[in-house]
């Protein structure tokens, strides 16, 4: 596995967050953007990738939240 510098990790994280934000806005409008502060706190790149991918298949913001907060909510 190739070594990834901290700068590269930060850049990847920022790109993922931008993609997530765009996806949330396009799919859910301003309601979707309300969870961005929660998502922005996440550091795990794989978790962020899962969220970005999940935007395609979930129907609600709450379903998406289950990806990064399993067991919370209904």
C-alpha positions as CSV (number, residue, x, y, z in Angstrom):
1,X,0.0,0.0,0.0
2,X,1.3,3.4,-1.0
3,X,2.1,5.9,1.8
4,X,-0.3,8.8,1.9
5,X,0.9,12.0,3.4
6,X,-1.1,14.0,5.8
7,X,-1.6,16.7,3.2
8,X,-3.0,14.1,0.8
9,X,-5.4,12.7,3.5
10,X,-6.6,16.3,4.2
11,X,-7.1,16.9,0.5
12,X,-9.1,13.7,0.0
13,X,-11.2,14.4,3.1
14,X,-12.0,17.9,1.8
15,X,-12.9,16.6,-1.6
16,X,-15.2,14.0,-0.1
17,X,-16.9,16.6,2.1
18,X,-17.5,18.8,-1.0
19,X,-19.0,15.9,-2.8
20,X,-21.2,15.0,0.1
21,X,-22.4,18.6,0.5
22,X,-23.3,18.8,-3.2
23,X,-25.0,15.4,-3.1
24,X,-27.0,16.4,-0.1
25,X,-28.1,19.7,-1.6
26,X,-29.0,18.1,-4.9
27,X,-31.0,15.2,-3.4
28,X,-32.5,16.8,-0.3
29,X,-32.2,20.5,-0.8
30,X,-31.5,22.7,2.3
31,X,-32.8,20.0,4.6
32,X,-30.0,17.8,3.6
33,X,-27.4,20.4,4.4
34,X,-28.5,20.5,8.0
35,X,-26.4,17.3,8.7
36,X,-23.2,18.7,7.2
37,X,-21.9,20.0,10.6
38,X,-22.2,16.4,11.9
39,X,-20.5,14.9,8.8
40,X,-17.8,17.6,8.8
41,X,-16.6,16.3,12.2
42,X,-15.9,12.8,10.8
43,X,-12.2,12.0,10.1
44,X,-12.5,8.5,8.7
45,X,-12.1,8.6,4.9
46,X,-13.8,5.2,4.4
47,X,-16.8,6.4,6.5
48,X,-17.0,9.6,4.3
49,X,-16.8,7.5,1.2
50,X,-19.7,5.3,2.5
51,X,-21.8,8.4,3.2
52,X,-21.1,9.8,-0.3
53,X,-22.1,6.4,-1.8
54,X,-25.1,6.1,0.4
55,X,-26.6,9.4,-0.9
56,X,-27.4,7.5,-4.1
57,X,-29.5,4.9,-2.4
58,X,-31.1,6.4,0.8
59,X,-34.5,8.0,0.7
60,X,-34.2,10.3,3.7
61,X,-31.6,12.2,5.6
62,X,-32.3,10.0,8.6
63,X,-31.4,6.9,6.6
64,X,-28.2,8.5,5.6
65,X,-27.4,9.4,9.2
66,X,-27.6,5.6,10.0
67,X,-24.5,5.1,7.9
68,X,-22.3,7.1,10.3
69,X,-24.4,6.8,13.5
70,X,-25.6,3.2,13.5
71,X,-28.0,2.4,16.3
72,X,-29.1,6.1,16.8
73,X,-32.6,7.1,15.8
74,X,-35.4,5.0,14.7
